[in-house]
Structures are given as C-alpha cells and as structure tokens.
Amino acid sequence: MSQFDVYALGNALVDMEYEVTPDDLHHLRIDKGVMTLVDEAHQLRIMDHLRERRHHRGSGGSAANSIIALAQFGGSGYYSCKVADDELGHFYLKDLRDGGVVTRDSSFLDQGDTGRCVVLVTPDSDRTMCTYLGISGNLSLHELDQDALKASKWFYTEGYLVTSDTARFAAIEARKLAERSGVKTALSLSDPNMVKFFKDGLKQMIGERLDMVFANEEEAMGMAETDNLDEAVAYLKTIARQFAVTRGPRGALIWDGEHAIDIDPVEVEPIDTLGAGDMFAGAFLYGLTQGWSHRNAGDLASAASAKLVTSLGPRLPREETRHVLAQAASRTE
C-alpha cells in the first residue's frame, strides 16, 4: 500500500505578490506574462520600485502549489525542495506543513538565501514572475527522499527545474527511480519560456515516455514546434501516455490514453491567474489517485482552477477547496 498519493520535486520559492499596471512593467523593462530568472540585485531593484505597495507572501513554486492543492483536497503528498537556514526558509517549511504536506525537517538546511518570486499581477489578471532562485538553484540528488518516492503512487515534477543543471539531473534520476519502482511519472511543462529556451533539457527530463504531461496550449505547441493544436496533441502522444492541455476560458483537453475528452470551462471573472495551471495539476492528480475517471478529475481541476483565479494568490483556503471538492464529487459518474 502506498504511503503517499504524490511525491513531488520542485523549486521552493517564497511568492511575493503585487498588483501593478502595464506602465510598471514598461518602467521595469519586464516581459509581460512569463517567468524570467533574475539575479538578486535585479529582484531587489524591482522590490524597491514597489516598496510602497502592499503585497501577499506565501510558500510557492509550481510543484509546491500543486502538492498543497492535492493535500487540501484530502490527498497525501510529500514535497522535496531546497530552502536556506534563514527566516524565509523556516517560513516556507512551516507553510508547507500547515498546508498538510510532508517534507524533510529543518536539520538539513544550509546557509544561503531562500528563493523568492516577485509576482506582478496586472488588471487583465495576467501574472508576470521575476524569480531569484537563491539556494533552490542548487537543488540536487541530496534533497531526494528515495524511500518516500518509492512509497508513492505518482512522482510529479515541474519544468522549471530544467534551468539548473543539478536540479535537472535530480529530476531525471527521480524519474528513473520512479520507473524502476512502478511509480507513475508526471511533469508540468510550467512556462512557455522553459519550452522556448530549454527544450532539450525538458526532453531529458521526459525520457522515453511519461505517464502524464500537463501543459497549456502555448507550451504544447512550443514543444511540437507548431501553431496547430491538433499537431501539438499528436506530438504529446509520443512523449506521454496521458496528458492534459489547459485552454484558459476554453476549458481543457484530456487524453486518457485512448480517448480525447473535452473539459468544459467554468465561467468566472478572473482577477489573478497565478497558480491556475498548478491548481489544475494538483486537483487532477488528486482525482486520479482517488480512482476518479479522467473526465471527473478534469471537471474537478477545471472548477478548482476557475475558483482560484477569482482571488489573489496561488491557492485557495482549505474550506473553499473542500467546498469545490464536495460539489465535484456530487456530480461524479
């Protein structure tokens, strides 16, 4: 019997979220709508420009958001990451545990800076991220808990790890261990820039074939080097046995290994899209690990993502998550 539904590996970043205008992005010379890696000095200049703005702080990182969502739905999750022995690092680990996620204790922490992600949300609900990885850029095999991984139903990781040689190697080795141990494997492509600039590294992380890939339309078409979604879907079938392509207000497309399933969108007025894809992956994996059909898991993921984008931040309060789950469970086939 598996101890964990999902074992996840990813960056550990303290999200610092600000509401900004397009003029702010222009002034700061930041590309809108994508994640950009910056050094500490650059990030501090951005924060100085925004010093009079209120902001929200929380534990983040793509895979972390997904594993916390899974835990809030009631699933069991383990998260491997790297934070420093500083105030932000201890804040991060406490926030993970408060979210119901198991992780290693603080005895393994090293000196350095815990990673930070400045999230800039514009009035059109789009999010732009400027990430200083800090010590998370040194994520390596040392952070893997092999026993926990082997005791899980699924291994899940994020495409963002491709930017670090040590983290990419850790993700590859973790995937290989999962395959040897009969643990299913899943990857989120994470961001169009990861596909654009690090495609070869992503292919190394994918290996011969994963059990599940999560992508949005832009990422899927970028991997397939096409502007045609049908061609992108055909390509994804060569790298994953199953996949989910999120389509924003057009819902999502699920491939369950045999059939294509269209998931209807839930119409809402979005405020902030930060973490929507992460929520989709976490909710979908929760559904699969509980024995739900791909359609039911997709409907839950769609509803949870829609609820998430109606407020600021990458996650919902636990009681709202459980409410979304109760509504979805009442409609399961």
FENMO-V37615 format. One record per backbone hydrogen bond with DSSP energy under -0.5 kcal/mol. CO is the residue of the C=O (numbers start at 1). NH is the residue of the N-H. If there is no record, write none. Layout:
CO_NH ; CO_NH
//
This chain:
4_153 ; 5_154 ; 6_8 ; 6_78 ; 7_156 ; 8_80 ; 9_158 ; 11_13 ; 12_115 ; 13_15 ; 13_60 ; 14_117 ; 15_58 ; 16_119 ; 17_56 ; 18_20 ; 18_121 ; 21_24 ; 21_25 ; 22_26 ; 23_27 ; 24_28 ; 25_29 ; 25_30 ; 26_29 ; 31_34 ; 34_129 ; 36_131 ; 39_43 ; 40_44 ; 41_45 ; 42_46 ; 43_47 ; 44_48 ; 45_49 ; 46_50 ; 48_51 ; 50_53 ; 56_17 ; 58_15 ; 60_13 ; 61_65 ; 62_66 ; 63_67 ; 64_68 ; 65_69 ; 66_70 ; 67_71 ; 68_72 ; 69_73 ; 70_74 ; 70_75 ; 71_74 ; 75_77 ; 76_5 ; 76_6 ; 77_102 ; 78_8 ; 80_10 ; 83_110 ; 84_86 ; 86_90 ; 87_91 ; 88_92 ; 89_93 ; 90_94 ; 91_95 ; 92_96 ; 93_97 ; 94_98 ; 95_99 ; 96_99 ; 96_101 ; 97_100 ; 102_79 ; 105_108 ; 106_109 ; 110_85 ; 113_135 ; 115_14 ; 116_132 ; 117_16 ; 117_119 ; 118_120 ; 118_130 ; 119_18 ; 119_121 ; 120_122 ; 120_128 ; 121_20 ; 122_125 ; 125_273 ; 126_122 ; 128_120 ; 129_36 ; 129_131 ; 130_118 ; 131_38 ; 131_133 ; 132_116 ; 133_136 ; 134_137 ; 135_138 ; 136_139 ; 140_143 ; 141_144 ; 144_146 ; 145_149 ; 146_150 ; 147_151 ; 149_152 ; 151_3 ; 151_4 ; 153_184 ; 154_7 ; 155_186 ; 156_9 ; 157_188 ; 158_161 ; 159_162 ; 160_163 ; 161_164 ; 164_168 ; 165_169 ; 166_170 ; 167_171 ; 168_172 ; 169_173 ; 170_174 ; 171_175 ; 172_176 ; 173_177 ; 174_178 ; 175_179 ; 176_180 ; 177_181 ; 178_183 ; 179_182 ; 184_155 ; 185_211 ; 185_212 ; 186_157 ; 187_214 ; 188_159 ; 189_191 ; 191_194 ; 191_195 ; 192_196 ; 193_197 ; 194_198 ; 198_202 ; 199_203 ; 200_204 ; 201_205 ; 202_206 ; 203_207 ; 210_241 ; 211_242 ; 212_187 ; 213_244 ; 214_189 ; 215_246 ; 216_220 ; 217_221 ; 218_222 ; 219_223 ; 220_224 ; 221_225 ; 221_226 ; 227_229 ; 228_232 ; 229_233 ; 230_234 ; 231_235 ; 232_236 ; 233_237 ; 235_238 ; 235_239 ; 236_239 ; 236_240 ; 239_210 ; 242_213 ; 243_255 ; 244_215 ; 244_246 ; 245_253 ; 246_217 ; 247_250 ; 248_251 ; 251_247 ; 252_263 ; 253_245 ; 254_256 ; 254_261 ; 255_243 ; 259_256 ; 261_254 ; 261_263 ; 262_264 ; 263_252 ; 265_267 ; 268_270 ; 273_276 ; 275_279 ; 276_280 ; 277_281 ; 278_282 ; 279_283 ; 280_284 ; 281_285 ; 282_286 ; 283_287 ; 284_288 ; 285_289 ; 286_290 ; 287_290 ; 287_292 ; 288_291 ; 293_297 ; 294_298 ; 295_299 ; 296_300 ; 297_301 ; 298_302 ; 299_303 ; 300_304 ; 301_305 ; 302_306 ; 303_307 ; 304_308 ; 305_309 ; 307_310 ; 308_311 ; 309_271 ; 309_272 ; 317_320 ; 317_321 ; 318_322 ; 319_323 ; 320_324 ; 321_325 ; 322_326 ; 323_327 ; 324_328 ; 325_329 ; 326_330 ; 328_331 ; 329_332
//
